[in-house]
Amino acid sequence: MHEAQQQTETPITIAAVERDTGLSKDTLRVWERRYGFPRPGRDANGERIYPSAQMDKLRLIARLLNAGHRPGQVVPLEALELQQLVQGAALQSSRSSPFEDDLRVCLDLIKSHDLQQLRRWMGQASLRLGLARFVIELVSPLNTLIGEAWMRSEIQIYEEHMYTECVTSVLRIAINSIPESSGPEQPRVLLTTFSQEPHGLGLLMAETLLTLEGCRCISLGVQTPTSDIVMAATVNRSDIVALSFSASFKTHRVFRSLQELREQLPPGIRIWAGGGNPALRRLSMSGLDLVPGLEQIKPMLAQWRAEHATQTPGSA
């Protein structure tokens, strides 16, 4: 019966699996040999195709890898065991937040589709908490909670998009209301993502915190070709190029993309890279600073300013 059910499903190509989960084709093939999972079929051209149940399991595995688990710990597990791990991680994340009730209120508003009330609630929360705490202590864990809810099919893609648009609207309004800082120690920061990275919420959250700290931010949005990043950084006399990498960005491209950018940028421009992509934890490159979390932006800026002051003692 299980075989008959799989035959009625629309098969999913390996390219679609890679695009949806962020797991590279090479990774999927290695797991197939090493762990016996996934177990793809073949189409008429001999290409790998996957039933939806395996795609669901791969989404869970990708989520757990992003949370720090190793492949050998999670790939051999059954779907139910993976689901329990994901649910446990989500519950622990929400309980560790001092704003557990706020997280639940926001999730309920998303499920009720009350876009106006959701935007109003977020605006009020940003005023109540202050912008920095709103971003770090509320929006950041909320992103995780919503991602886990989507993995459990508790919310749909369009509901996640509604949430993203609300946060984007609130943060854009907040950024525009921050007074411009002056002084010689205000770095110019160019913010964007590489061509194959369409997710920009993390980048906007970083821009909010950077602006609060007095940086002069130039945002190019998402999916900018490397050559354009280099030109924009040069024209704007940027001190830092800040890049965001979500879990969906192909892990094998992270180092190559950053290396290519580093080779083309003037040596005096630093690269800051952050986000949820697991490849970032393994990176080491001259002229590259990893941003392990949004809360690290402030101390990293303090270090940049200290270094800049010692390099240009007579600039004032």
C-alpha positions as CSV (number, residue, x, y, z in Angstrom):
1,M,0.0,0.0,0.0
2,H,2.9,2.3,0.8
3,E,4.4,1.7,-2.7
4,A,1.0,2.5,-4.3
5,Q,0.7,5.7,-2.4
6,Q,4.2,6.8,-3.5
7,Q,3.3,6.2,-7.1
8,T,0.4,8.6,-6.9
9,E,2.5,11.4,-5.5
10,T,4.1,14.1,-7.7
11,P,7.8,13.3,-7.6
12,I,10.2,15.9,-6.4
13,T,13.5,16.4,-8.3
14,I,16.8,16.6,-6.5
15,A,17.2,20.2,-7.7
16,A,13.9,21.0,-6.0
17,V,15.0,19.3,-2.8
18,E,18.2,21.3,-2.8
19,R,16.4,24.6,-3.4
20,D,13.8,23.9,-0.7
21,T,16.0,22.5,2.1
22,G,19.4,24.1,1.4
23,L,21.0,20.6,1.4
24,S,23.3,20.2,-1.6
25,K,23.0,17.5,-4.2
26,D,26.4,16.1,-3.1
27,T,25.3,16.0,0.5
28,L,22.1,14.1,-0.4
29,R,24.1,11.5,-2.4
30,V,26.6,11.0,0.4
31,W,23.8,10.4,2.9
32,E,22.2,8.0,0.5
33,R,25.4,5.9,0.5
34,R,26.4,6.4,4.2
35,Y,23.0,6.2,6.0
36,G,20.7,4.6,3.4
37,F,18.6,7.8,3.4
38,P,17.2,9.5,1.4
39,R,16.0,6.6,-0.8
40,P,15.1,8.3,-4.2
41,G,13.5,6.7,-7.2
42,R,14.5,7.5,-10.7
43,D,12.7,9.3,-13.5
44,A,12.7,8.3,-17.2
45,N,16.1,10.0,-17.6
46,G,17.6,8.3,-14.6
47,E,17.6,11.4,-12.4
48,R,16.8,11.1,-8.7
49,I,13.3,11.9,-7.6
50,Y,11.9,11.9,-4.1
51,P,8.5,11.2,-2.6
52,S,7.0,14.0,-0.5
53,A,7.4,12.0,2.8
54,Q,11.2,12.0,2.3
55,M,11.1,15.8,1.5
56,D,9.3,16.4,4.8
57,K,11.9,14.4,6.6
58,L,14.7,16.3,4.9
59,R,13.2,19.6,6.0
60,L,13.2,18.4,9.6
61,I,16.8,17.3,9.2
62,A,17.9,20.6,7.7
63,R,16.2,22.5,10.6
64,L,18.1,20.4,13.2
65,L,21.4,20.7,11.4
66,N,21.0,24.5,11.5
67,A,20.4,24.2,15.3
68,G,23.8,22.5,15.7
69,H,23.0,18.8,15.4
70,R,25.4,16.6,13.4
71,P,24.3,14.5,10.4
72,G,25.2,11.2,12.0
73,Q,22.9,12.1,15.0
74,V,19.8,12.9,13.0
75,V,19.8,11.5,9.5
76,P,19.3,7.8,10.6
77,L,16.3,8.8,12.8
78,E,12.7,8.1,11.9
79,A,10.4,11.1,11.0
80,L,8.6,10.9,14.4
81,E,11.8,11.1,16.3
82,L,12.9,14.1,14.2
83,Q,9.6,15.8,14.8
84,Q,10.0,15.4,18.6
85,L,13.5,16.9,18.5
86,V,12.2,19.9,16.5
87,Q,9.2,20.4,18.8
88,G,11.5,20.1,21.9
89,A,13.9,22.7,20.4
90,A,11.0,25.1,19.7
91,L,9.5,24.7,23.1
92,Q,12.9,25.3,24.8
93,S,13.5,28.3,22.7
94,S,10.2,29.9,23.5
95,R,10.4,29.1,27.2
96,S,13.9,30.5,27.5
97,S,12.6,33.9,26.2
98,P,11.5,36.4,28.8
99,F,8.7,37.3,26.3
100,E,7.1,33.9,26.0
101,D,3.5,35.3,26.3
102,D,4.3,37.9,23.6
103,L,5.6,35.2,21.3
104,R,2.4,33.3,21.6
105,V,0.2,36.4,21.1
106,C,2.1,37.1,17.9
107,L,1.7,33.5,16.6
108,D,-2.0,33.6,17.4
109,L,-2.4,36.9,15.4
110,I,-0.6,35.4,12.4
111,K,-2.9,32.4,12.5
112,S,-6.0,34.7,12.7
113,H,-4.8,36.6,9.6
114,D,-5.4,39.9,11.3
115,L,-2.7,41.8,9.5
116,Q,-3.6,45.3,10.7
117,Q,-3.7,44.1,14.4
118,L,-0.4,42.2,13.9
119,R,1.3,45.4,12.6
120,R,-0.2,47.5,15.4
121,W,0.9,45.0,18.0
122,M,4.5,44.9,16.7
123,G,4.7,48.7,16.6
124,Q,3.6,48.9,20.2
125,A,6.0,46.1,21.2
126,S,8.9,48.0,19.6
127,L,8.0,51.1,21.6
128,R,7.5,49.2,24.8
129,L,10.7,47.3,24.7
130,G,12.9,49.7,22.8
131,L,14.1,48.9,19.3
132,A,17.2,46.9,20.1
133,R,15.4,44.6,22.6
134,F,12.5,44.3,20.2
135,V,14.9,43.0,17.5
136,I,17.1,40.8,19.6
137,E,14.8,39.5,22.3
138,L,11.5,39.3,20.5
139,V,11.8,39.2,16.7
140,S,14.8,36.9,16.7
141,P,13.2,34.1,18.8
142,L,9.9,34.7,17.0
143,N,11.5,34.0,13.7
144,T,12.7,30.6,15.1
145,L,9.2,29.9,16.6
146,I,7.5,30.6,13.3
147,G,10.0,28.5,11.4
148,E,9.3,25.6,13.7
149,A,5.6,26.1,13.4
150,W,5.9,25.9,9.6
151,M,7.9,22.7,9.9
152,R,5.1,21.2,11.9
153,S,2.5,22.5,9.3
154,E,0.9,24.7,12.0
155,I,1.2,27.7,9.7
156,Q,1.4,28.0,5.9
157,I,4.0,29.7,3.7
158,Y,1.6,32.7,3.0
159,E,1.2,33.2,6.8
160,E,4.9,33.3,7.2
161,H,5.2,35.8,4.4
162,M,2.5,38.0,6.1
163,Y,4.6,38.0,9.3
164,T,7.7,38.9,7.4
165,E,6.0,41.8,5.7
166,C,4.7,43.1,9.0
167,V,8.1,43.0,10.6
168,T,9.7,44.6,7.6
169,S,7.1,47.5,7.7
170,V,7.7,48.1,11.4
171,L,11.5,48.1,11.1
172,R,11.6,50.3,8.1
173,I,9.5,52.9,9.8
174,A,11.7,52.6,12.9
175,I,14.9,53.0,11.0
176,N,13.7,56.1,9.2
177,S,12.9,57.7,12.6
178,I,16.4,57.2,14.1
179,P,18.4,60.5,14.1
180,E,21.5,60.5,11.9
181,S,24.7,60.4,13.9
182,S,27.7,62.5,13.1
183,G,31.4,62.1,13.9
184,P,34.5,60.5,12.4
185,E,34.0,57.1,14.0
186,Q,30.7,56.2,12.2
187,P,31.4,53.3,9.8
188,R,29.7,53.2,6.4
189,V,28.1,49.7,6.1
190,L,26.8,48.3,2.9
191,L,24.2,45.6,3.5
192,T,23.0,42.9,1.0
193,T,22.9,39.2,0.1
194,F,24.5,37.3,-2.8
195,S,22.5,36.4,-5.9
196,Q,21.1,33.1,-4.7
197,E,20.0,34.4,-1.3
198,P,16.4,35.8,-1.4
199,H,15.9,36.1,2.4
200,G,16.3,39.6,3.7
201,L,14.7,39.8,7.1
202,G,17.9,39.0,9.0
203,L,19.7,41.6,7.0
204,L,17.0,44.2,7.9
205,M,17.3,43.3,11.6
206,A,21.1,43.8,11.4
207,E,20.5,47.2,9.6
208,T,18.2,48.3,12.4
209,L,20.9,47.6,15.1
210,L,23.7,49.1,13.1
211,T,21.7,52.3,12.5
212,L,20.9,52.5,16.3
213,E,24.7,52.3,16.9
214,G,25.3,55.3,14.6
215,C,26.4,53.5,11.4
216,R,25.7,55.0,8.0
217,C,23.9,52.1,6.3
218,I,23.4,51.6,2.6
219,S,21.1,48.7,1.9
220,L,21.0,47.1,-1.6
221,G,18.3,44.6,-0.7
222,V,18.8,41.0,-1.6
223,Q,20.3,39.0,-4.4
224,T,23.0,41.4,-5.6
225,P,25.7,40.1,-8.0
226,T,29.2,40.1,-6.6
227,S,30.4,42.7,-9.2
228,D,27.7,45.1,-8.1
229,I,28.5,44.7,-4.5
230,V,32.1,45.6,-5.2
231,M,31.1,48.7,-7.2
232,A,28.6,49.8,-4.6
233,A,31.1,49.4,-1.8
234,T,33.7,51.4,-3.7
235,V,31.4,54.2,-4.8
236,N,29.9,54.6,-1.3
237,R,33.4,54.4,0.4
238,S,32.1,51.6,2.6
239,D,34.1,50.4,5.6
240,I,32.1,47.2,6.0
241,V,30.1,45.0,3.7
242,A,27.5,43.1,5.8
243,L,26.1,39.9,4.3
244,S,23.3,37.6,5.5
245,F,23.2,33.8,4.8
246,S,20.0,31.9,5.5
247,A,19.9,28.1,5.9
248,S,18.6,27.8,2.3
249,F,21.8,29.3,0.8
250,K,23.8,26.4,-0.6
251,T,26.4,25.6,2.0
252,H,29.1,24.7,-0.6
253,R,28.8,28.2,-2.1
254,V,29.2,30.1,1.1
255,F,33.0,30.0,1.2
256,R,33.4,30.3,-2.6
257,S,31.1,33.4,-2.7
258,L,32.9,35.1,0.2
259,Q,36.3,34.3,-1.2
260,E,35.4,35.8,-4.6
261,L,34.1,38.9,-2.9
262,R,37.2,39.2,-0.7
263,E,39.5,39.0,-3.7
264,Q,37.6,41.8,-5.5
265,L,37.1,44.2,-2.6
266,P,39.7,46.7,-1.6
267,P,41.7,45.3,1.4
268,G,40.6,48.0,3.7
269,I,36.9,47.0,3.5
270,R,35.9,44.4,6.1
271,I,33.3,41.7,5.4
272,W,30.8,40.8,8.1
273,A,28.9,37.6,7.5
274,G,26.0,36.3,9.7
275,G,22.8,34.3,9.6
276,G,21.6,30.8,10.1
277,N,23.7,28.9,7.5
278,P,25.7,26.2,9.2
279,A,28.7,26.7,6.9
280,L,29.4,30.0,8.6
281,R,30.6,28.1,11.7
282,R,33.4,26.5,9.8
283,L,34.7,29.6,8.0
284,S,38.1,31.3,8.5
285,M,39.3,33.9,6.1
286,S,41.5,37.0,6.3
287,G,39.4,40.2,6.2
288,L,36.2,38.3,7.2
289,D,34.4,38.7,10.5
290,L,31.7,36.3,11.5
291,V,28.7,37.7,13.3
292,P,27.6,34.9,15.6
293,G,24.4,36.7,16.7
294,L,22.7,40.0,16.5
295,E,23.7,40.8,20.1
296,Q,27.3,40.7,19.0
297,I,26.9,43.7,16.6
298,K,27.4,46.3,19.3
299,P,30.7,44.8,20.7
300,M,32.0,44.2,17.2
301,L,31.4,47.9,16.3
302,A,33.2,48.9,19.5
303,Q,36.2,46.9,18.4
304,W,36.0,48.4,14.8
305,R,36.0,51.9,16.3
306,A,38.9,51.1,18.6
307,E,41.0,49.7,15.7
308,H,40.0,52.6,13.4
309,A,41.0,55.2,16.1
310,T,44.4,53.6,16.5
311,Q,44.9,53.5,12.7
312,T,44.0,57.2,12.2
313,P,45.1,59.0,15.4
314,G,45.2,62.4,13.7
315,S,42.1,62.2,11.6
316,A,40.1,64.5,13.7
